[in-house]
Amino acid sequence: MIERVVQQLHDLELYARASADASYQERMIERLRSQLPDKMRCVLDMHLRETKRRLERRYPPKSHKENGETAWVFRLVTQLREAMHHLMRRHVSTESCMEAGKAARVYQLIRSKTIRDVHAENLYDSILSTPEYPIHSKAYGVSLMNRHIASIAIDKANPEMLETYGWMSVDMNGVKGMVDCTTYQNVTHYLQAVAQFFLNQEGKTRRWLETSMRVKAIPLAAGGDEFALLLDGEKPMSKSFFEEVAGRYQQEMANSAYLSGFLNFDARSVQMEYSMPAEADRAAFYRMSTAEQEERLRGIRESLPDQFIPTCGIGGANFREGAKRAVERGAVSLRDGQETFDTVRLTMMKHTIELAEARQAENKKEIKTCLELSDPRLRLFLRRNQENRHLDKRLHEAEIKLAQERARTADLEKSITALQAICREQSERIEHLLKQCA
């Protein structure tokens, strides 16, 4: 079945090439290139408008007349806009301003600059990237994934090559709880540290992958508290291999003192934010005496975990598994004329990522089940948010009440059974006395 998929991809690529039907990405690039002059002009106008807006906020219009030192800034902005527009008109109007060869070179420079700007925005995640550790975005990983599948199809490689590429999905635990206890800025720094954890080439798991297993791993930011890994190896990757990689990363992450340090349950502010989310709760707390406040905080601390342990759910799948899943679910048709080179590749990528995310969800559920037994307080903290924790507490109280009601019902049933036995005994005695009297 997988062999037919690869053969179909190869045939569709040949057809696309013969019919001059550019691939999906090539069409997007051509569309971008056709709009480059307008895009450049729009970007220029946007930056100049934003610059003028910032200057106007910093130097109000009244100060332009009073302070001659700042008026030149606005004249400079106006002159810059006019000069750049004139330059763009000269570059765009090639027939009247320059030779054909020179016009082509200018167009190429503008296109190259625009494409570099687009790549700079899309290849790296702007929030989780730091100067020392820039992390690629998920879109970049999907683009590489697309190219890998296209290369296998074009080269008509052995279908087993699909097993040498893999996608792993990562979903961090406890981020919602950390937001309840600290600030969004602290959570952002924590996620940046997680990105650095995956990017660190000296990490224990990363070294094991690249040196022992000969697998190149590209960490990706998938949005929010989710990450991904694009794996490129020399040997096939099985489900057990992905499970081993997940276990190694989870163990290394749990042992990271640096990541654990982003949430200190002994801090007074953390305890108050965790247990008193409403302003009314904090106002009532501050009306207490010092001794009462300390007693309240001690009770809160006892309900919190001893230490914050960073955990995550991880799952992975190789490209062959994704292709098989797509065929089995009818997303890819093996009939001629039903698919194109683009649709087959995009569907294979989609199902590979979905399978990895499904295994990640299962792994996350297993982790929480284990924590239910090993560290129930940490498991309670990992509830998604404050509301869910309150619901979990109410559910626990309801379960206790239900158990008490069941115990009370059982006692009543025993009492009723005992009374029925006494009634039968008394009835038998009455019948016996009546017989004697007769």
TILUMDREN-97025 format. One record per residue (C-alpha): residue number from 1; residue in three letters; x, y, z. Coordinates in steps of 0.02 Angstrom, whole numbers, plus 50000, padded with zeros to 5 digits. Example, Ala and Ser with C-alpha at 12.3 -4.5 7.8 and 13.67 -1.06 7.14 Angstrom:
2
+------+------+-------+-------+-------+
: resi : resn :     x :     y :     z :
+------+------+-------+-------+-------+
:    1 :  Ala : 50615 : 49775 : 50390 :
:    2 :  Ser : 50684 : 49947 : 50357 :
+------+------+-------+-------+-------+
This chain:
438
+------+------+-------+-------+-------+
: resi : resn :     x :     y :     z :
+------+------+-------+-------+-------+
:    1 :  Met : 50000 : 50000 : 50000 :
:    2 :  Ile : 50137 : 50124 : 50048 :
:    3 :  Glu : 50234 : 50074 : 49891 :
:    4 :  Arg : 50083 : 50125 : 49787 :
:    5 :  Val : 50075 : 50293 : 49876 :
:    6 :  Val : 50258 : 50330 : 49839 :
:    7 :  Gln : 50237 : 50274 : 49659 :
:    8 :  Gln : 50083 : 50385 : 49644 :
:    9 :  Leu : 50180 : 50533 : 49713 :
:   10 :  His : 50320 : 50503 : 49589 :
:   11 :  Asp : 50199 : 50493 : 49442 :
:   12 :  Leu : 50105 : 50649 : 49497 :
:   13 :  Glu : 50269 : 50746 : 49511 :
:   14 :  Leu : 50318 : 50695 : 49335 :
:   15 :  Tyr : 50147 : 50748 : 49272 :
:   16 :  Ala : 50159 : 50916 : 49361 :
:   17 :  Arg : 50329 : 50946 : 49285 :
:   18 :  Ala : 50275 : 50895 : 49110 :
:   19 :  Ser : 50118 : 51002 : 49117 :
:   20 :  Ala : 50213 : 51152 : 49190 :
:   21 :  Asp : 50101 : 51142 : 49344 :
:   22 :  Ala : 50209 : 51217 : 49481 :
:   23 :  Ser : 50203 : 51142 : 49653 :
:   24 :  Tyr : 50106 : 51220 : 49795 :
:   25 :  Gln : 50254 : 51313 : 49870 :
:   26 :  Glu : 50319 : 51369 : 49700 :
:   27 :  Arg : 50149 : 51444 : 49658 :
:   28 :  Met : 50151 : 51539 : 49822 :
:   29 :  Ile : 50326 : 51606 : 49785 :
:   30 :  Glu : 50277 : 51660 : 49611 :
:   31 :  Arg : 50124 : 51747 : 49679 :
:   32 :  Leu : 50232 : 51836 : 49806 :
:   33 :  Arg : 50357 : 51889 : 49673 :
:   34 :  Ser : 50219 : 51958 : 49562 :
:   35 :  Gln : 50165 : 52071 : 49705 :
:   36 :  Leu : 50337 : 52126 : 49763 :
:   37 :  Pro : 50337 : 52309 : 49708 :
:   38 :  Asp : 50167 : 52340 : 49789 :
:   39 :  Lys : 50218 : 52243 : 49944 :
:   40 :  Met : 50378 : 52344 : 49962 :
:   41 :  Arg : 50283 : 52508 : 49944 :
:   42 :  Cys : 50152 : 52454 : 50071 :
:   43 :  Val : 50285 : 52399 : 50195 :
:   44 :  Leu : 50376 : 52564 : 50173 :
:   45 :  Asp : 50218 : 52665 : 50202 :
:   46 :  Met : 50174 : 52561 : 50355 :
:   47 :  His : 50346 : 52587 : 50436 :
:   48 :  Leu : 50345 : 52774 : 50399 :
:   49 :  Arg : 50169 : 52794 : 50469 :
:   50 :  Glu : 50217 : 52699 : 50626 :
:   51 :  Thr : 50375 : 52802 : 50647 :
:   52 :  Lys : 50277 : 52964 : 50631 :
:   53 :  Arg : 50146 : 52900 : 50755 :
:   54 :  Arg : 50278 : 52856 : 50884 :
:   55 :  Leu : 50362 : 53026 : 50864 :
:   56 :  Glu : 50197 : 53117 : 50882 :
:   57 :  Arg : 50162 : 53025 : 51044 :
:   58 :  Arg : 50335 : 53067 : 51109 :
:   59 :  Tyr : 50335 : 53247 : 51048 :
:   60 :  Pro : 50158 : 53320 : 51048 :
:   61 :  Pro : 50115 : 53443 : 50908 :
:   62 :  Lys : 50124 : 53591 : 51027 :
:   63 :  Ser : 50308 : 53560 : 51059 :
:   64 :  His : 50346 : 53569 : 50872 :
:   65 :  Lys : 50328 : 53758 : 50877 :
:   66 :  Glu : 50406 : 53780 : 51047 :
:   67 :  Asn : 50552 : 53662 : 51024 :
:   68 :  Gly : 50647 : 53688 : 50863 :
:   69 :  Glu : 50759 : 53537 : 50902 :
:   70 :  Thr : 50619 : 53412 : 50868 :
:   71 :  Ala : 50536 : 53493 : 50717 :
:   72 :  Trp : 50675 : 53432 : 50603 :
:   73 :  Val : 50627 : 53252 : 50643 :
:   74 :  Phe : 50459 : 53271 : 50556 :
:   75 :  Arg : 50537 : 53359 : 50409 :
:   76 :  Leu : 50660 : 53215 : 50396 :
:   77 :  Val : 50521 : 53087 : 50399 :
:   78 :  Thr : 50427 : 53181 : 50262 :
:   79 :  Gln : 50583 : 53196 : 50155 :
:   80 :  Leu : 50625 : 53014 : 50182 :
:   81 :  Arg : 50450 : 52961 : 50126 :
:   82 :  Glu : 50460 : 53068 : 49970 :
:   83 :  Ala : 50637 : 53009 : 49928 :
:   84 :  Met : 50593 : 52825 : 49951 :
:   85 :  His : 50434 : 52841 : 49848 :
:   86 :  His : 50533 : 52926 : 49711 :
:   87 :  Leu : 50663 : 52787 : 49719 :
:   88 :  Met : 50528 : 52654 : 49710 :
:   89 :  Arg : 50448 : 52740 : 49561 :
:   90 :  Arg : 50616 : 52741 : 49475 :
:   91 :  His : 50641 : 52557 : 49512 :
:   92 :  Val : 50466 : 52508 : 49456 :
:   93 :  Ser : 50461 : 52615 : 49299 :
:   94 :  Thr : 50595 : 52518 : 49210 :
:   95 :  Glu : 50548 : 52568 : 49032 :
:   96 :  Ser : 50588 : 52752 : 49056 :
:   97 :  Cys : 50722 : 52748 : 49191 :
:   98 :  Met : 50841 : 52604 : 49157 :
:   99 :  Glu : 50895 : 52470 : 49038 :
:  100 :  Ala : 50814 : 52299 : 49038 :
:  101 :  Gly : 50965 : 52213 : 49116 :
:  102 :  Lys : 50981 : 52342 : 49253 :
:  103 :  Ala : 50794 : 52332 : 49287 :
:  104 :  Ala : 50805 : 52144 : 49306 :
:  105 :  Arg : 50948 : 52162 : 49432 :
:  106 :  Val : 50852 : 52292 : 49532 :
:  107 :  Tyr : 50697 : 52182 : 49533 :
:  108 :  Gln : 50803 : 52035 : 49591 :
:  109 :  Leu : 50876 : 52137 : 49734 :
:  110 :  Ile : 50704 : 52194 : 49790 :
:  111 :  Arg : 50636 : 52017 : 49780 :
:  112 :  Ser : 50783 : 51944 : 49875 :
:  113 :  Lys : 50765 : 52074 : 50013 :
:  114 :  Thr : 50578 : 52044 : 50027 :
:  115 :  Ile : 50598 : 51855 : 50031 :
:  116 :  Arg : 50731 : 51871 : 50167 :
:  117 :  Asp : 50612 : 51979 : 50269 :
:  118 :  Val : 50471 : 51853 : 50246 :
:  119 :  His : 50586 : 51710 : 50298 :
:  120 :  Ala : 50647 : 51807 : 50449 :
:  121 :  Glu : 50467 : 51826 : 50507 :
:  122 :  Asn : 50410 : 51648 : 50469 :
:  123 :  Leu : 50563 : 51539 : 50500 :
:  124 :  Tyr : 50579 : 51585 : 50684 :
:  125 :  Asp : 50454 : 51607 : 50823 :
:  126 :  Ser : 50454 : 51790 : 50876 :
:  127 :  Ile : 50398 : 51759 : 51056 :
:  128 :  Leu : 50499 : 51609 : 51114 :
:  129 :  Ser : 50658 : 51648 : 51017 :
:  130 :  Thr : 50802 : 51730 : 51110 :
:  131 :  Pro : 50963 : 51801 : 51036 :
:  132 :  Glu : 51064 : 51650 : 51092 :
:  133 :  Tyr : 50929 : 51520 : 51059 :
:  134 :  Pro : 50817 : 51562 : 50909 :
:  135 :  Ile : 50688 : 51426 : 50885 :
:  136 :  His : 50606 : 51387 : 50718 :
:  137 :  Ser : 50418 : 51401 : 50696 :
:  138 :  Lys : 50305 : 51254 : 50658 :
:  139 :  Ala : 50278 : 51325 : 50483 :
:  140 :  Tyr : 50463 : 51303 : 50448 :
:  141 :  Gly : 50458 : 51122 : 50505 :
:  142 :  Val : 50306 : 51086 : 50397 :
:  143 :  Ser : 50397 : 51164 : 50249 :
:  144 :  Leu : 50547 : 51049 : 50276 :
:  145 :  Met : 50430 : 50902 : 50298 :
:  146 :  Asn : 50351 : 50944 : 50132 :
:  147 :  Arg : 50520 : 50950 : 50047 :
:  148 :  His : 50573 : 50783 : 50120 :
:  149 :  Ile : 50417 : 50697 : 50052 :
:  150 :  Ala : 50440 : 50783 : 49883 :
:  151 :  Ser : 50621 : 50725 : 49874 :
:  152 :  Ile : 50571 : 50545 : 49910 :
:  153 :  Ala : 50440 : 50553 : 49772 :
:  154 :  Ile : 50554 : 50637 : 49645 :
:  155 :  Asp : 50696 : 50514 : 49676 :
:  156 :  Lys : 50574 : 50369 : 49679 :
:  157 :  Ala : 50662 : 50311 : 49837 :
:  158 :  Asn : 50626 : 50153 : 49933 :
:  159 :  Pro : 50464 : 50175 : 50034 :
:  160 :  Glu : 50563 : 50129 : 50190 :
:  161 :  Met : 50642 : 50303 : 50177 :
:  162 :  Leu : 50477 : 50370 : 50244 :
:  163 :  Glu : 50518 : 50285 : 50409 :
:  164 :  Thr : 50682 : 50382 : 50427 :
:  165 :  Tyr : 50587 : 50545 : 50453 :
:  166 :  Gly : 50479 : 50579 : 50604 :
:  167 :  Trp : 50374 : 50712 : 50689 :
:  168 :  Met : 50356 : 50727 : 50878 :
:  169 :  Ser : 50227 : 50836 : 50965 :
:  170 :  Val : 50258 : 50907 : 51139 :
:  171 :  Asp : 50127 : 50984 : 51255 :
:  172 :  Met : 50187 : 51059 : 51419 :
:  173 :  Asn : 50091 : 51028 : 51581 :
:  174 :  Gly : 50053 : 51154 : 51717 :
:  175 :  Val : 50067 : 51313 : 51613 :
:  176 :  Lys : 49888 : 51365 : 51654 :
:  177 :  Gly : 49921 : 51337 : 51838 :
:  178 :  Met : 50081 : 51440 : 51826 :
:  179 :  Val : 49980 : 51583 : 51751 :
:  180 :  Asp : 49863 : 51576 : 51901 :
:  181 :  Cys : 50010 : 51586 : 52023 :
:  182 :  Thr : 50128 : 51708 : 51938 :
:  183 :  Thr : 50125 : 51825 : 51788 :
:  184 :  Tyr : 50115 : 51805 : 51600 :
:  185 :  Gln : 50292 : 51874 : 51588 :
:  186 :  Asn : 50358 : 51736 : 51701 :
:  187 :  Val : 50265 : 51606 : 51598 :
:  188 :  Thr : 50340 : 51676 : 51438 :
:  189 :  His : 50515 : 51664 : 51514 :
:  190 :  Tyr : 50476 : 51486 : 51568 :
:  191 :  Leu : 50424 : 51436 : 51391 :
:  192 :  Gln : 50579 : 51521 : 51322 :
:  193 :  Ala : 50681 : 51415 : 51442 :
:  194 :  Val : 50590 : 51259 : 51380 :
:  195 :  Ala : 50636 : 51310 : 51202 :
:  196 :  Gln : 50817 : 51328 : 51257 :
:  197 :  Phe : 50805 : 51156 : 51338 :
:  198 :  Phe : 50759 : 51076 : 51171 :
:  199 :  Leu : 50884 : 51182 : 51074 :
:  200 :  Asn : 51032 : 51146 : 51188 :
:  201 :  Gln : 51148 : 51034 : 51087 :
:  202 :  Glu : 51239 : 50986 : 51247 :
:  203 :  Gly : 51081 : 50914 : 51322 :
:  204 :  Lys : 51089 : 50731 : 51370 :
:  205 :  Thr : 50947 : 50673 : 51257 :
:  206 :  Arg : 51002 : 50783 : 51111 :
:  207 :  Arg : 51179 : 50712 : 51118 :
:  208 :  Trp : 51109 : 50535 : 51127 :
:  209 :  Leu : 51002 : 50566 : 50973 :
:  210 :  Glu : 51139 : 50643 : 50867 :
:  211 :  Thr : 51289 : 50537 : 50920 :
:  212 :  Ser : 51218 : 50367 : 50964 :
:  213 :  Met : 51062 : 50360 : 50854 :
:  214 :  Arg : 51124 : 50470 : 50711 :
:  215 :  Val : 50962 : 50570 : 50712 :
:  216 :  Lys : 50957 : 50756 : 50679 :
:  217 :  Ala : 50824 : 50844 : 50781 :
:  218 :  Ile : 50753 : 51016 : 50737 :
:  219 :  Pro : 50652 : 51091 : 50882 :
:  220 :  Leu : 50501 : 51195 : 50833 :
:  221 :  Ala : 50382 : 51312 : 50923 :
:  222 :  Ala : 50205 : 51255 : 50884 :
:  223 :  Gly : 50113 : 51396 : 50973 :
:  224 :  Gly : 50075 : 51430 : 51156 :
:  225 :  Asp : 50142 : 51292 : 51268 :
:  226 :  Glu : 50163 : 51169 : 51125 :
:  227 :  Phe : 50324 : 51118 : 51038 :
:  228 :  Ala : 50373 : 50996 : 50903 :
:  229 :  Leu : 50527 : 50901 : 50843 :
:  230 :  Leu : 50565 : 50859 : 50663 :
:  231 :  Leu : 50679 : 50706 : 50660 :
:  232 :  Asp : 50791 : 50656 : 50515 :
:  233 :  Gly : 50883 : 50492 : 50541 :
:  234 :  Glu : 50983 : 50361 : 50449 :
:  235 :  Lys : 50880 : 50213 : 50509 :
:  236 :  Pro : 50692 : 50179 : 50520 :
:  237 :  Met : 50604 : 50250 : 50673 :
:  238 :  Ser : 50476 : 50140 : 50757 :
:  239 :  Lys : 50342 : 50179 : 50885 :
:  240 :  Ser : 50453 : 50109 : 51023 :
:  241 :  Phe : 50593 : 50227 : 50968 :
:  242 :  Phe : 50478 : 50378 : 50987 :
:  243 :  Glu : 50425 : 50315 : 51158 :
:  244 :  Glu : 50607 : 50300 : 51211 :
:  245 :  Val : 50645 : 50476 : 51150 :
:  246 :  Ala : 50493 : 50541 : 51244 :
:  247 :  Gly : 50545 : 50453 : 51404 :
:  248 :  Arg : 50722 : 50521 : 51395 :
:  249 :  Tyr : 50664 : 50700 : 51365 :
:  250 :  Gln : 50536 : 50688 : 51506 :
:  251 :  Gln : 50664 : 50620 : 51628 :
:  252 :  Glu : 50790 : 50754 : 51582 :
:  253 :  Met : 50658 : 50890 : 51596 :
:  254 :  Ala : 50598 : 50829 : 51766 :
:  255 :  Asn : 50777 : 50835 : 51832 :
:  256 :  Ser : 50807 : 51013 : 51771 :
:  257 :  Ala : 50828 : 51125 : 51922 :
:  258 :  Tyr : 50828 : 51278 : 51809 :
:  259 :  Leu : 50653 : 51242 : 51742 :
:  260 :  Ser : 50588 : 51197 : 51915 :
:  261 :  Gly : 50648 : 51364 : 51981 :
:  262 :  Phe : 50519 : 51462 : 51882 :
:  263 :  Leu : 50385 : 51419 : 52011 :
:  264 :  Asn : 50422 : 51424 : 52198 :
:  265 :  Phe : 50277 : 51362 : 52303 :
:  266 :  Asp : 50358 : 51433 : 52461 :
:  267 :  Ala : 50338 : 51611 : 52396 :
:  268 :  Arg : 50199 : 51708 : 52483 :
:  269 :  Ser : 50141 : 51788 : 52319 :
:  270 :  Val : 50122 : 51618 : 52236 :
:  271 :  Gln : 50019 : 51550 : 52380 :
:  272 :  Met : 49904 : 51702 : 52379 :
:  273 :  Glu : 49878 : 51705 : 52191 :
:  274 :  Tyr : 49843 : 51518 : 52191 :
:  275 :  Ser : 49712 : 51519 : 52328 :
:  276 :  Met : 49643 : 51697 : 52318 :
:  277 :  Pro : 49611 : 51739 : 52135 :
:  278 :  Ala : 49472 : 51865 : 52174 :
:  279 :  Glu : 49502 : 52038 : 52246 :
:  280 :  Ala : 49371 : 52006 : 52379 :
:  281 :  Asp : 49467 : 51853 : 52441 :
:  282 :  Arg : 49627 : 51954 : 52458 :
:  283 :  Ala : 49537 : 52097 : 52545 :
:  284 :  Ala : 49466 : 51975 : 52673 :
:  285 :  Phe : 49640 : 51902 : 52696 :
:  286 :  Tyr : 49718 : 52072 : 52734 :
:  287 :  Arg : 49583 : 52106 : 52864 :
:  288 :  Met : 49646 : 51957 : 52963 :
:  289 :  Ser : 49773 : 51972 : 53101 :
:  290 :  Thr : 49954 : 51925 : 53067 :
:  291 :  Ala : 49935 : 51760 : 53159 :
:  292 :  Glu : 49777 : 51717 : 53061 :
:  293 :  Gln : 49863 : 51760 : 52897 :
:  294 :  Glu : 50011 : 51648 : 52937 :
:  295 :  Glu : 49894 : 51507 : 52986 :
:  296 :  Arg : 49797 : 51527 : 52823 :
:  297 :  Leu : 49956 : 51526 : 52720 :
:  298 :  Arg : 50020 : 51370 : 52809 :
:  299 :  Gly : 49860 : 51280 : 52761 :
:  300 :  Ile : 49878 : 51337 : 52582 :
:  301 :  Arg : 50059 : 51280 : 52575 :
:  302 :  Glu : 50011 : 51107 : 52638 :
:  303 :  Ser : 49890 : 51089 : 52493 :
:  304 :  Leu : 50024 : 51132 : 52364 :
:  305 :  Pro : 50157 : 51011 : 52297 :
:  306 :  Asp : 50325 : 51002 : 52381 :
:  307 :  Gln : 50411 : 51058 : 52221 :
:  308 :  Phe : 50362 : 51108 : 52045 :
:  309 :  Ile : 50416 : 50971 : 51925 :
:  310 :  Pro : 50406 : 51016 : 51739 :
:  311 :  Thr : 50317 : 50880 : 51643 :
:  312 :  Cys : 50249 : 50862 : 51468 :
:  313 :  Gly : 50160 : 50742 : 51352 :
:  314 :  Ile : 50260 : 50683 : 51201 :
:  315 :  Gly : 50210 : 50576 : 51053 :
:  316 :  Gly : 50286 : 50541 : 50883 :
:  317 :  Ala : 50255 : 50457 : 50717 :
:  318 :  Asn : 50355 : 50428 : 50558 :
:  319 :  Phe : 50302 : 50479 : 50383 :
:  320 :  Arg : 50257 : 50301 : 50334 :
:  321 :  Glu : 50133 : 50288 : 50478 :
:  322 :  Gly : 50056 : 50453 : 50423 :
:  323 :  Ala : 50037 : 50393 : 50244 :
:  324 :  Lys : 49960 : 50229 : 50302 :
:  325 :  Arg : 49838 : 50320 : 50414 :
:  326 :  Ala : 49787 : 50436 : 50271 :
:  327 :  Val : 49751 : 50289 : 50154 :
:  328 :  Glu : 49658 : 50186 : 50286 :
:  329 :  Arg : 49545 : 50334 : 50326 :
:  330 :  Gly : 49509 : 50369 : 50144 :
:  331 :  Ala : 49595 : 50539 : 50144 :
:  332 :  Val : 49708 : 50486 : 50000 :
:  333 :  Ser : 49637 : 50400 : 49847 :
:  334 :  Leu : 49747 : 50277 : 49752 :
:  335 :  Arg : 49640 : 50294 : 49596 :
:  336 :  Asp : 49712 : 50386 : 49447 :
:  337 :  Gly : 49651 : 50563 : 49422 :
:  338 :  Gln : 49587 : 50584 : 49600 :
:  339 :  Glu : 49741 : 50667 : 49676 :
:  340 :  Thr : 49877 : 50792 : 49633 :
:  341 :  Phe : 50059 : 50803 : 49685 :
:  342 :  Asp : 50013 : 50937 : 49812 :
:  343 :  Thr : 49859 : 50855 : 49889 :
:  344 :  Val : 49948 : 50689 : 49924 :
:  345 :  Arg : 50095 : 50773 : 50010 :
:  346 :  Leu : 49988 : 50891 : 50113 :
:  347 :  Thr : 49873 : 50748 : 50167 :
:  348 :  Met : 50021 : 50640 : 50217 :
:  349 :  Met : 50093 : 50781 : 50322 :
:  350 :  Lys : 49925 : 50818 : 50402 :
:  351 :  His : 49897 : 50638 : 50457 :
:  352 :  Thr : 50076 : 50616 : 50518 :
:  353 :  Ile : 50058 : 50768 : 50631 :
:  354 :  Glu : 49884 : 50714 : 50689 :
:  355 :  Leu : 49948 : 50539 : 50733 :
:  356 :  Ala : 50092 : 50615 : 50832 :
:  357 :  Glu : 49971 : 50730 : 50924 :
:  358 :  Ala : 49854 : 50584 : 50963 :
:  359 :  Arg : 49998 : 50485 : 51040 :
:  360 :  Gln : 50052 : 50640 : 51134 :
:  361 :  Ala : 49878 : 50656 : 51209 :
:  362 :  Glu : 49882 : 50473 : 51263 :
:  363 :  Asn : 50054 : 50497 : 51341 :
:  364 :  Lys : 49994 : 50652 : 51434 :
:  365 :  Lys : 49846 : 50555 : 51504 :
:  366 :  Glu : 49963 : 50416 : 51564 :
:  367 :  Ile : 50074 : 50543 : 51652 :
:  368 :  Lys : 49927 : 50619 : 51745 :
:  369 :  Thr : 49866 : 50446 : 51794 :
:  370 :  Cys : 50037 : 50406 : 51867 :
:  371 :  Leu : 50040 : 50571 : 51961 :
:  372 :  Glu : 49869 : 50530 : 52035 :
:  373 :  Leu : 49957 : 50392 : 52134 :
:  374 :  Ser : 50133 : 50460 : 52156 :
:  375 :  Asp : 50100 : 50647 : 52187 :
:  376 :  Pro : 49913 : 50689 : 52200 :
:  377 :  Arg : 49948 : 50869 : 52251 :
:  378 :  Leu : 50050 : 50899 : 52094 :
:  379 :  Arg : 49914 : 50814 : 51993 :
:  380 :  Leu : 49786 : 50934 : 52067 :
:  381 :  Phe : 49897 : 51082 : 52026 :
:  382 :  Leu : 49912 : 51026 : 51846 :
:  383 :  Arg : 49728 : 51053 : 51821 :
:  384 :  Arg : 49708 : 51175 : 51677 :
:  385 :  Asn : 49653 : 51327 : 51776 :
:  386 :  Gln : 49582 : 51391 : 51938 :
:  387 :  Glu : 49402 : 51352 : 51889 :
:  388 :  Asn : 49443 : 51171 : 51851 :
:  389 :  Arg : 49534 : 51153 : 52015 :
:  390 :  His : 49380 : 51218 : 52108 :
:  391 :  Leu : 49272 : 51098 : 52008 :
:  392 :  Asp : 49391 : 50957 : 52052 :
:  393 :  Lys : 49379 : 51005 : 52236 :
:  394 :  Arg : 49189 : 51010 : 52228 :
:  395 :  Leu : 49187 : 50843 : 52140 :
:  396 :  His : 49297 : 50770 : 52277 :
:  397 :  Glu : 49179 : 50840 : 52411 :
:  398 :  Ala : 49029 : 50770 : 52318 :
:  399 :  Glu : 49113 : 50600 : 52310 :
:  400 :  Ile : 49142 : 50605 : 52499 :
:  401 :  Lys : 48960 : 50651 : 52529 :
:  402 :  Leu : 48903 : 50512 : 52414 :
:  403 :  Ala : 49012 : 50387 : 52507 :
:  404 :  Gln : 48939 : 50448 : 52673 :
:  405 :  Glu : 48762 : 50431 : 52606 :
:  406 :  Arg : 48800 : 50256 : 52545 :
:  407 :  Ala : 48869 : 50210 : 52715 :
:  408 :  Arg : 48715 : 50283 : 52799 :
:  409 :  Thr : 48603 : 50187 : 52679 :
:  410 :  Ala : 48697 : 50027 : 52717 :
:  411 :  Asp : 48672 : 50056 : 52905 :
:  412 :  Leu : 48487 : 50086 : 52878 :
:  413 :  Glu : 48472 : 49926 : 52777 :
:  414 :  Lys : 48556 : 49830 : 52918 :
:  415 :  Ser : 48437 : 49907 : 53045 :
:  416 :  Ile : 48287 : 49864 : 52937 :
:  417 :  Thr : 48349 : 49686 : 52916 :
:  418 :  Ala : 48370 : 49671 : 53105 :
:  419 :  Leu : 48195 : 49741 : 53136 :
:  420 :  Gln : 48121 : 49620 : 53011 :
:  421 :  Ala : 48206 : 49476 : 53101 :
:  422 :  Ile : 48135 : 49535 : 53267 :
:  423 :  Cys : 47961 : 49552 : 53191 :
:  424 :  Arg : 47969 : 49374 : 53122 :
:  425 :  Glu : 48025 : 49309 : 53290 :
:  426 :  Gln : 47884 : 49398 : 53380 :
:  427 :  Ser : 47757 : 49335 : 53252 :
:  428 :  Glu : 47815 : 49158 : 53279 :
:  429 :  Arg : 47796 : 49176 : 53468 :
:  430 :  Ile : 47621 : 49249 : 53450 :
:  431 :  Glu : 47569 : 49105 : 53337 :
:  432 :  His : 47641 : 48981 : 53461 :
:  433 :  Leu : 47543 : 49061 : 53607 :
:  434 :  Leu : 47382 : 49062 : 53505 :
:  435 :  Lys : 47403 : 48876 : 53472 :
:  436 :  Gln : 47427 : 48841 : 53656 :
:  437 :  Cys : 47271 : 48941 : 53701 :
:  438 :  Ala : 47166 : 48845 : 53574 :
+------+------+-------+-------+-------+
